[in-house]
Amino acid sequence: KQVIALKRQLESETLLRIDLENKNKTLREELQFNEQVHETAIEEIRRQKHYEVRSFDDGLRQQYDDRLLNELQELRMQTEQEMQAVRDEIASQYEKKIEDLQTTIRRNADQTGSYRSDLLSYRERIEDATKSRDALNEKVVSLEQRCRDLEERLHRSQQRQEDLLAERENDIERLKQQIEQMQIDYQNLLDIKIGLDREIATYRKLLESEEERLNISGNLSRMEASNTTYESTSYPSRKRPRYDVDDHPSVNTQLLDGINIIDDESSQAKFVKLMNNSKQDVSFTGWVLKRKVGSQTYEFKFPKGMVLKGGATTTIWSSDVNDISVDPPTNLKLRTAKWFSTGNESKKTFLEDSDGRVIVEKTVTVK
């Protein structure tokens, strides 16, 4: 029964589907027909509107052409009137300018004659100036040649003067070296003389004591001890004072024969030299060089580790000597002070070791 019911229901559904398909087909055909009718109506309306627009456009174009023609005619007439007025004005101005130009031409013709006469006079003046210029140029050339000759002569003269100055400086340097060597030799001889004077004084005392012991009478020649004096070379501008070297300096005789003090004997002392005449190296570590002039005293402490070799010399320069560079142990320099000059007072220079013992000293008194 269910199958029969289902079959019936299927048949009814099939009939319903066929009916709906037929209706759908009918509606589509009707829709297609309506579209064709609608398109036909639209095309007809479009043709009508196009005709109406064309007819309206033709009317407007005709009106515009008529109006444009009228405006062009009016503008042409106005332009012709303005052009005629401009022609008349230009013609009047042109005639006036022609008259002015003719007047100017006549006036310029008169001025041209005067300009020509001025031009001739200027040409004559230019020719005279050219001749003067040529003469001056020749004179300048001759003067330049003379200047070159004078410059060459001056250059040769300067060269000769420079050569002479160089030779003189070499001679001065050589003389300075000779003077320094002579001062060293003189100081050595002076030290030897001091030693000999001391030996003579010692022998004299021994001889006197021996005479007193033996009661020997007679006219024995007495040797007189004299203070050793030395006098510096006199200069044209001033004379240097005479100095006496103290006969009895307080010295340590252990190194007396090894270390010598050499002073700068000029009025403005610049250096003090120490010479090691022995063959042994001497360590100056902790040693102090002192100078006493009147109530003034200055000390120079030697740098640590300094050794003065045998036969070598060290120079302690004043601080105001700028052309000497510090080069231990050959050259040393005071930091801020200067060596005291003697003036009219005694000068005492002595060397102390690290224990404060006087190694050597030199005393100079002014007479």
C-alpha positions as CSV (number, residue, x, y, z in Angstrom):
1,K,0.0,0.0,0.0
2,Q,2.8,2.4,0.8
3,V,4.5,1.7,-2.5
4,I,1.2,2.4,-4.3
5,A,0.8,5.6,-2.4
6,L,4.4,6.6,-3.1
7,K,3.9,5.8,-6.8
8,R,0.8,8.0,-6.9
9,Q,2.6,10.8,-5.1
10,L,5.5,10.5,-7.6
11,E,3.2,10.7,-10.5
12,S,1.5,13.8,-9.1
13,E,4.9,15.4,-8.4
14,T,6.0,14.6,-12.0
15,L,2.8,16.1,-13.4
16,L,3.3,19.2,-11.2
17,R,6.9,19.5,-12.4
18,I,5.9,19.3,-16.1
19,D,3.2,21.9,-15.5
20,L,5.7,24.2,-13.9
21,E,8.2,23.8,-16.7
22,N,5.5,24.6,-19.2
23,K,4.6,27.7,-17.3
24,N,8.2,28.7,-17.0
25,K,8.7,28.3,-20.8
26,T,5.6,30.3,-21.5
27,L,6.8,33.1,-19.2
28,R,10.2,33.2,-20.8
29,E,8.6,33.5,-24.3
30,E,6.4,36.2,-23.0
31,L,9.3,38.0,-21.5
32,Q,11.3,37.8,-24.7
33,F,8.4,39.2,-26.7
34,N,8.0,42.1,-24.2
35,E,11.7,42.9,-24.5
36,Q,11.5,43.0,-28.3
37,V,8.5,45.3,-28.1
38,H,10.3,47.5,-25.6
39,E,13.4,47.8,-27.7
40,T,11.3,48.7,-30.8
41,A,9.5,51.4,-28.8
42,I,12.9,52.8,-27.5
43,E,14.3,52.9,-31.0
44,E,11.3,54.8,-32.3
45,I,11.5,57.3,-29.4
46,R,15.3,57.7,-30.1
47,R,14.6,58.5,-33.8
48,Q,12.0,61.1,-32.8
49,K,14.3,62.8,-30.3
50,H,17.2,62.8,-32.8
51,Y,15.0,64.5,-35.4
52,E,13.7,67.1,-32.9
53,V,17.3,67.9,-31.7
54,R,18.5,68.2,-35.3
55,S,15.8,70.6,-36.2
56,F,16.4,72.6,-33.0
57,D,20.1,72.7,-33.7
58,D,19.6,73.9,-37.2
59,G,17.5,76.8,-36.0
60,L,20.0,77.8,-33.3
61,R,22.9,77.6,-35.8
62,Q,21.0,79.9,-38.2
63,Q,20.3,82.4,-35.5
64,Y,24.0,82.3,-34.3
65,D,25.3,82.8,-37.8
66,D,23.1,85.8,-38.4
67,R,24.0,87.3,-35.1
68,L,27.8,86.6,-35.7
69,L,27.6,88.3,-39.1
70,N,26.0,91.4,-37.6
71,E,28.6,91.6,-34.9
72,L,31.5,91.1,-37.3
73,Q,30.2,93.9,-39.6
74,E,29.9,96.3,-36.6
75,L,33.4,95.3,-35.4
76,R,34.8,95.8,-38.9
77,M,33.4,99.3,-39.1
78,Q,34.7,100.2,-35.7
79,T,38.1,98.9,-36.5
80,E,38.3,100.8,-39.8
81,Q,37.4,104.0,-37.9
82,E,40.1,103.4,-35.3
83,M,42.7,102.5,-37.9
84,Q,42.0,105.6,-39.8
85,A,42.4,107.7,-36.7
86,V,45.7,105.9,-35.9
87,R,46.9,106.5,-39.5
88,D,46.2,110.2,-39.2
89,E,48.0,110.4,-35.9
90,I,51.0,108.4,-37.2
91,A,51.2,110.6,-40.3
92,S,51.2,113.8,-38.2
93,Q,53.9,112.4,-35.8
94,Y,56.0,111.1,-38.7
95,E,55.9,114.5,-40.4
96,K,56.9,116.2,-37.1
97,K,59.8,113.8,-36.5
98,I,61.0,114.3,-40.1
99,E,61.1,118.1,-39.4
100,D,63.0,117.5,-36.1
101,L,65.4,115.2,-37.8
102,Q,66.1,117.6,-40.6
103,T,66.8,120.3,-38.0
104,T,69.1,118.0,-36.1
105,I,70.9,117.1,-39.3
106,R,71.6,120.7,-40.0
107,R,72.8,121.3,-36.5
108,N,75.0,118.2,-36.6
109,A,76.5,119.2,-39.9
110,D,77.7,122.4,-38.2
111,Q,79.1,120.4,-35.2
112,T,80.9,117.9,-37.5
113,G,83.0,120.7,-39.0
114,S,84.2,121.7,-35.5
115,Y,84.7,118.0,-34.6
116,R,86.9,117.5,-37.6
117,S,89.1,120.4,-36.7
118,D,89.4,119.1,-33.1
119,L,90.2,115.6,-34.4
120,L,93.1,117.0,-36.5
121,S,94.5,118.8,-33.4
122,Y,94.1,115.6,-31.3
123,R,95.9,113.6,-33.9
124,E,98.8,116.0,-33.8
125,R,98.9,115.9,-30.0
126,I,98.8,112.0,-30.1
127,E,101.7,111.9,-32.5
128,D,103.7,114.2,-30.1
129,A,102.8,112.1,-27.1
130,T,103.8,108.9,-29.0
131,K,107.2,110.4,-29.8
132,S,107.6,111.4,-26.1
133,R,106.6,107.9,-25.0
134,D,109.1,106.3,-27.3
135,A,111.9,108.5,-25.9
136,L,110.8,107.7,-22.3
137,N,110.7,104.0,-23.1
138,E,114.3,104.1,-24.3
139,K,115.3,106.0,-21.2
140,V,113.5,103.4,-19.0
141,V,115.3,100.6,-20.8
142,S,118.6,102.2,-20.2
143,L,117.8,102.8,-16.5
144,E,116.6,99.2,-16.1
145,Q,119.9,98.0,-17.6
146,R,121.8,100.3,-15.2
147,C,119.7,99.0,-12.3
148,R,120.6,95.4,-13.2
149,D,124.2,96.3,-13.4
150,L,124.1,98.0,-10.0
151,E,122.2,95.0,-8.5
152,E,124.9,92.6,-9.9
153,R,127.6,94.8,-8.4
154,L,125.7,95.0,-5.1
155,H,125.3,91.2,-5.1
156,R,129.0,90.6,-5.7
157,S,129.9,93.1,-3.0
158,Q,127.5,91.4,-0.6
159,Q,129.0,88.1,-1.4
160,R,132.5,89.4,-0.8
161,Q,131.3,90.9,2.5
162,E,129.7,87.6,3.6
163,D,132.9,85.7,2.7
164,L,134.9,88.3,4.7
165,L,132.5,88.0,7.6
166,A,132.6,84.2,7.5
167,E,136.4,84.3,7.5
168,R,136.4,86.8,10.4
169,E,133.9,84.6,12.4
170,N,136.1,81.6,11.8
171,D,139.1,83.6,13.0
172,I,137.2,84.8,16.0
173,E,136.1,81.2,16.8
174,R,139.7,80.0,16.4
175,L,140.9,82.8,18.7
176,K,138.3,82.0,21.3
177,Q,139.4,78.4,21.3
178,Q,143.0,79.5,21.6
179,I,142.1,81.9,24.5
180,E,140.2,79.1,26.2
181,Q,143.1,76.7,25.8
182,M,145.5,79.4,27.1
183,Q,143.2,80.0,30.1
184,I,143.3,76.3,30.8
185,D,147.1,76.2,30.4
186,Y,147.4,79.4,32.5
187,Q,145.2,77.8,35.3
188,N,147.3,74.7,35.2
189,L,150.5,76.7,35.4
190,L,149.0,78.8,38.2
191,D,148.1,75.6,40.2
192,I,151.6,74.4,39.6
193,K,153.0,77.7,40.8
194,I,150.8,77.6,43.9
195,G,152.1,74.1,44.7
196,L,155.7,75.2,44.2
197,D,155.2,78.2,46.4
198,R,153.8,75.9,49.1
199,E,156.8,73.6,48.7
200,I,159.2,76.5,48.9
201,A,157.4,77.8,52.0
202,T,157.6,74.3,53.6
203,Y,161.3,74.0,52.7
204,R,161.9,77.5,54.1
205,K,160.3,76.6,57.4
206,L,162.3,73.3,57.5
207,L,165.5,75.2,56.8
208,E,164.7,77.8,59.5
209,S,163.9,75.2,62.0
210,E,167.1,73.3,61.1
211,E,169.1,76.5,61.5
212,E,167.6,77.2,64.9
213,R,168.3,73.6,65.9
214,L,172.0,73.7,64.7
215,N,172.4,77.4,65.6
216,I,173.9,78.0,62.2
217,S,174.5,81.7,61.5
218,G,175.2,83.2,58.2
219,N,173.8,85.2,55.5
220,L,171.6,82.7,53.9
221,S,169.4,83.9,51.3
222,R,165.9,84.3,52.5
223,M,163.2,83.4,50.1
224,E,160.3,85.7,50.4
225,A,156.9,84.3,49.8
226,S,154.9,86.5,47.7
227,N,151.2,86.2,46.9
228,T,150.6,84.9,43.5
229,T,149.0,87.6,41.4
230,Y,147.7,87.5,37.9
231,E,146.4,90.3,35.8
232,S,144.0,89.9,32.8
233,T,144.7,91.2,29.4
234,S,143.7,94.9,29.1
235,Y,141.0,95.8,26.6
236,P,140.7,99.2,24.9
237,S,137.5,100.1,26.7
238,R,138.3,99.0,30.3
239,K,141.0,97.3,32.5
240,R,140.3,94.3,34.6
241,P,141.3,94.4,38.3
242,R,144.2,92.3,39.7
243,Y,143.4,89.3,41.8
244,D,145.4,87.4,44.4
245,V,145.0,83.7,44.9
246,D,144.9,82.8,48.6
247,D,148.1,81.0,49.6
248,H,146.4,78.9,52.3
249,P,143.2,77.5,50.9
250,S,141.4,74.9,53.0
251,V,141.5,71.8,50.8
252,N,141.4,68.0,51.0
253,T,144.8,67.1,49.7
254,Q,143.6,63.6,48.7
255,L,142.1,64.9,45.4
256,L,143.9,68.2,45.2
257,D,146.1,67.1,42.3
258,G,143.2,65.6,40.4
259,I,140.4,68.3,40.3
260,N,141.1,71.9,39.2
261,I,138.7,74.8,39.2
262,I,138.7,77.2,36.2
263,D,136.8,80.5,36.6
264,D,135.5,82.8,33.9
265,E,137.6,85.9,34.7
266,S,135.4,88.3,32.7
267,S,133.4,91.1,34.4
268,Q,130.2,89.1,33.6
269,A,131.0,85.6,34.6
270,K,129.2,82.9,32.5
271,F,130.8,79.6,33.5
272,V,132.8,77.6,36.0
273,K,134.9,74.6,34.8
274,L,136.1,71.6,36.7
275,M,139.0,69.6,35.1
276,N,139.9,66.1,36.1
277,N,143.7,66.0,35.6
278,S,144.0,62.5,37.0
279,K,143.6,59.2,35.1
280,Q,140.8,58.0,37.4
281,D,137.1,58.5,36.9
282,V,135.5,60.6,39.7
283,S,131.8,60.2,40.7
284,F,130.1,63.5,41.4
285,T,126.9,61.9,42.8
286,G,125.8,64.1,45.8
287,W,128.6,66.6,45.2
288,V,127.9,70.3,45.4
289,L,129.8,73.3,43.8
290,K,129.5,76.4,45.9
291,R,130.4,80.0,45.2
292,K,130.5,82.8,47.8
293,V,130.9,86.5,46.8
294,G,130.8,88.8,49.8
295,S,127.6,87.8,51.6
296,Q,126.0,86.1,48.7
297,T,126.2,82.3,48.2
298,Y,125.0,80.0,45.5
299,E,125.1,76.2,45.3
300,F,124.9,73.8,42.3
301,K,124.2,70.2,43.1
302,F,125.4,67.7,40.5
303,P,122.9,65.3,39.0
304,K,122.8,61.8,40.4
305,G,125.0,59.2,38.6
306,M,127.3,61.8,37.0
307,V,130.9,60.6,36.5
308,L,133.8,62.8,35.3
309,K,136.2,60.7,33.4
310,G,140.0,61.1,33.7
311,G,141.3,64.0,31.6
312,A,137.7,65.2,31.0
313,T,136.2,68.7,31.7
314,T,132.7,69.7,32.8
315,T,131.4,73.2,32.5
316,I,128.6,74.7,34.6
317,W,127.0,77.6,32.6
318,S,125.0,80.5,33.8
319,S,121.2,80.3,33.2
320,D,121.3,83.3,30.8
321,V,123.5,81.5,28.3
322,N,121.0,80.5,25.6
323,D,123.3,79.1,22.9
324,I,124.5,76.2,25.1
325,S,122.4,73.1,25.5
326,V,122.6,70.8,28.5
327,D,124.7,67.7,27.7
328,P,125.9,66.0,30.9
329,P,128.6,65.6,31.9
330,T,130.2,68.0,29.4
331,N,127.8,70.9,29.7
332,L,125.6,71.7,32.7
333,K,123.5,74.8,33.4
334,L,122.1,76.6,36.4
335,R,118.4,76.5,36.4
336,T,117.4,80.1,37.3
337,A,120.4,81.8,38.8
338,K,123.6,83.4,37.4
339,W,127.2,83.1,38.5
340,F,128.0,86.0,40.8
341,S,130.5,88.5,39.4
342,T,133.3,89.6,41.7
343,G,132.9,93.4,41.5
344,N,135.0,94.8,44.3
345,E,134.6,91.8,46.7
346,S,136.4,88.5,47.2
347,K,135.2,85.5,45.3
348,K,135.5,81.9,46.8
349,T,134.6,78.8,44.8
350,F,134.9,75.4,46.4
351,L,133.7,71.8,45.7
352,E,132.2,69.6,48.4
353,D,131.6,65.8,48.3
354,S,128.5,64.0,49.5
355,D,129.8,64.1,53.1
356,G,130.4,67.8,53.1
357,R,134.2,67.6,52.9
358,V,135.9,70.3,50.8
359,I,137.6,68.6,47.8
360,V,139.1,71.7,46.3
361,E,138.6,75.4,46.6
362,K,139.8,78.6,44.9
363,T,139.7,82.1,46.5
364,V,140.3,85.3,44.5
365,T,140.6,88.6,46.3
366,V,140.5,92.1,44.6
367,K,143.5,94.4,45.2
